[in-house]
Amino acid sequence: MVDTVRLSVTGMSCAGCENAVKRTLMKLDGVREVTASHAEAAVVVSLDPAKVTIAAIRRQIEVLGYRVQGTL
């Protein structure tokens, strides 16, 4: 089963920020696809909820220095 979650993320200011988020999240077991947009202040993640939690995804984004506001 695959779920898709859209997170409101602030602090991304360029394509480099988007790429950093994508690279980091794709390393997590259970993450299938990541789309990040600094213009929309959003990250969309397709994930297997049996392997990875939204809390784990949130932590990884915050470790990079961005702030997760919640889900959209």
URVEN-V551075 format. One record per residue. RES is the residue in one small letter. OMEGA is omega as a letter, one per 30 degrees, with the letter a starting at -180 (NA if undefined). Layout:
BEGIN
RES OMEGA
RES OMEGA
END
This chain:
BEGIN
m l
v l
d l
t l
v l
r a
l l
s a
v l
t l
g l
m a
s a
c l
a l
g l
c l
e a
n l
a l
v a
k a
r a
t a
l a
m l
k a
l l
d l
g l
v a
r a
e l
v l
t l
a l
s l
h a
a l
e a
a a
a l
v l
v a
v l
s a
l l
d a
p l
a a
k a
v l
t l
i l
a l
a l
i l
r l
r a
q l
i a
e l
v l
l l
g l
y a
r l
v a
q a
g l
t l
l NA
END
